[in-house]
Amino acid sequence: MGRFEGQTVLVTGGSGGMGSSHVRGYHDEGANVVVAGRDDACADLAARLGSRALSVHLDVTSEDDWAAAIQEVEDHFGPVTILVNNAGVQNPAAPIEHTELRTWEHTFGVNVTGQFLGIRAVVPSMRRGGGGTIVNIASTMAHGGTACYAPYTASKWAVRGLTKTAALELGRDNIRVNSIHPGVVSTPLINEPTVAGQAPIADFYSPDPFAIPRLAEPSEITRLLLFITSRDAAFATGAEFVLDGGLLLGPALRPEAGIAA
């Protein structure tokens, strides 16, 4: 029996690089999985997984979409047990003075408002089911500044505050709320251009200076997510789980530096 047998898990951005990994991880552990997103790939993934998978159309910035998605899930599987607020967008690289307002608003709309609406929509369902757990996917960019990515960085800082406030409000309802802060993960968000004609982040980011000198794999984030939402982490709420290979620690000294004992 899997750790999530009989539970229902909704993953936003469910067909993306990390999202699809999370969906498969929960499915392998026995959960009913809901692949939520705006593209046909969500339906394709749900169809491949079979009867314990459901695809729902969801624009995370739409209140109506959230209400309809939760209703569809409850009609199909019953109350939502776990919400993974995974959907996110990266802004095209630009200094603040050249960042358009619409870029700022779109980034905040998906990365912050989308998570806010998700929490607000799912809480009544979780209460009906006796409790649940919510994980907001943030970023190591929520722990510092990053030049040319002000909208994304600021949005991920906002997710930290949203997570902690929700944890305080919902703990007595047996609903835990935590956040995961990945470093640089090998997904299309990193490996493909944010906009046409602009180099992908992978082209100018190198993990070589850091303690673990490589990009993370989506499955590594999934394994942490599964732990946080399992009964093994039942005492964790309002917590920030950083998984970054040492990125936030700063550059590591190399063995060839010849440090004297």
N, C-alpha and C positions, 0 to 999 in steps of 0.2 A: 504493500500500500504506500502511495506517495504522500509526502508531507502535506499536500494541499487537496487531498481527496475530498470531493464534495463541495469545495469552495469555488467561488466565482470571481475571476480576476479580469478587470478591465484595463487594458493598456492603450493609452493614446499614442498616436504616431506608431501604431502597431505593426506597420509593414516596413518601417525603416531599419537602418543598420542595427541599432540597439533594440528598438522596439520588437522586431521579429525574433531576436534572440531571447528577449524576455518572454514573449508569447510561447515560444517553443519550450523554454525552461519550465514554465508553470504547467504546460500541457504534459510534459514528460513526468511531472510530479503528481499527476492525477487531477489537476484542476479543470474546471470549465473555463475556457478562455474567450475573451471578447476582444477581437482585433478592431480597434477603432481608428478611423482616419478618413481621408477624403478621396483616396485613389482606389483604383480597381485591384491593386495588389493586396489590399486588405481582404477582399472577397476571395482572391486566389489562395492566399495563405490559409484562411479559414476552411476552404473547401479541401485543401490537402490534408488538414489535420482531422477532419471528420466531425462526428456528431457532438463532440465536446467543445466545438469551436463555433463561434458566431461572429460574423462581420457586421458592424454598424457604421453608418455614415456619420461622421462627426467632424465639424469645424469647431475646434475648441474655443473659438472666440464668440460662438453663437449660443445664447441662452436657450433658444428653441431647440437647437441640435442636442444640447446636453439633456434637456427634459425628455426629448423623444428617445434618445439613446438609453437612458436609464430605464424608461418604461419598457422599451423593447427587451432589454436584458432581463428585467424582472419577469416579464411575460414568458420568457424562454427558459431561464435558469433559476429565477428567484432572486433574492436580495444580493447586492454586490458585497463581496467580502473584502476584496483588495482593489484599490485604485492605484495605478502607476501613472502619474502625470509625467509622461515621457516626451510628449510632442514639444518640439523646440525648433527655432530657426536661428541662423547666424546672419549678422548683417554684413554687407559688403565692406571690405576694409576701407576706411576713410577717416581722416582726422575730424574732430568734432565740428570745426568750422565749415567742413564740406559735407557733413552728414545731413541728409534731408529729413525734415520733420516726419514725412510719411514713413521713412525707414525706421525712425525711432518708435513711432506709434505702432507699426506692424510688429516690430520685435517685441515690444512690451505686450502687445495684444496677445500674441501666441505664448510667449514665455512666462508671463505673469498673470494676465487676465485669464488666460486659458486654464491655468492651475487654480486660480481663485474660483472660477465658475465650476470647475470639476469638483472641488471640495464642497462647494455649496450644494451642488446637485446630488452628490452621492451620499451625503450624510444621512438624510432621512431613510434611504435604503439600508444603510449599514445599521442604523438604529433598529429598523424592523427585523434585521437579522441577528440582533444581539451584540453588535460590535463589528470591528474591522480594523484595517490598517491602510494608511495612505503613505505613499512615498513620492516625493517631489524630486525629479531629476534636476539638479543644479549644475555646478561646474566649479573647478578650481579657480576660474575667473571671478568667483564670488568672494575670493579671499585676497584680492589685490587689484591693481589697475592694469589694463592692457591697452597700449596705444593703438588707435585706429579701430577699436571695437567697443566704443562707449555704449551703444545701445545694448549689446549682448552682455557686457560686463555689468552694467547697472541693473539689467533685468535679473541677472542671476543673484546679485546682492539682494534684490527685492524678494526673491524666492526664499532666502534665509529667514527674513522677517515674517513672511507669510506662514512658513512652516512652523516656526516657534509659537506664533499666535494661535494657529489652529490646534497645535498640540495642547496648549493650555486650555482652550475652550472645549476640547472634545475628549480629554482623558477620562472624565467621569462617565462618559457614555461608552467606555470600553473601546474607544477608537484611538489608535496610536498614529502619530504623524511624524515622519522623519524625512531627511533629505540625503541624497547621494551626490557627491561632488567628484565626478570623474576628471581625470587629467585628459590627455589627448588620446582619443580612442580611434582606432582604424575603422572609420565609417565613411559613407559618401559625404557627410558634412565636412570631413577633413580632406578626403582624397579627391573630391570633385570641386570645380570652381563654384563659388557662391553665386557669381554672376558671370555671364559670358564675357570672355576676354580678360578675366582676372585669374591669376594663378591660384590653384587650391592651396589651402593652408599647409598641406604636406610638403609643398615645394619649397617653402622657406622656414618651416619649423623642423628642428633637429632635436631628438631626445638624447643625443650623445653625451651631453654634459651631466645628465642626471643619474641618480643612484642606480636605477633600473633603466638602462639606455635603450628603450624601445617604446613603441606605442602599445596601448592596452588593446586587447581583443574584446569585442562585445560580450563574449561568454564570461569574461572575468567580472564584468559589471553585473551580469545576470546572477552569477553565483552569490555575490554580496547581497543583491536584492532579495534573493530567495531566503537567505538567512534573516535579513531584517524583518521580513514579513512572516516569518515562521514563529512558532511558539517558543523556539529557543531564544528569541529576542524580545520576549514578552514584557520586559522591564524597560525597554528603550523607547523613549518618545521625546520629540523635540531635539533629537540628536543629529549631528552632521557626520556622515561617513565619507571620509576622503579616501579615494583610491586613485593615486596619481603617480606611482613609481618613484616618489620622492621629488616630484616637480616643485612643490611648494617649499621644500627644504633648501633649494638652490643647487648650484653646481657641485658635483662630487669631485674630490681629488682622485686623480688616477694613480694606480699602483706605480707607474713609471715616474711619478713626481719625486720619488726617492726621499720620502719623509724619514728623518732621523728618529730613531727610537728614543 
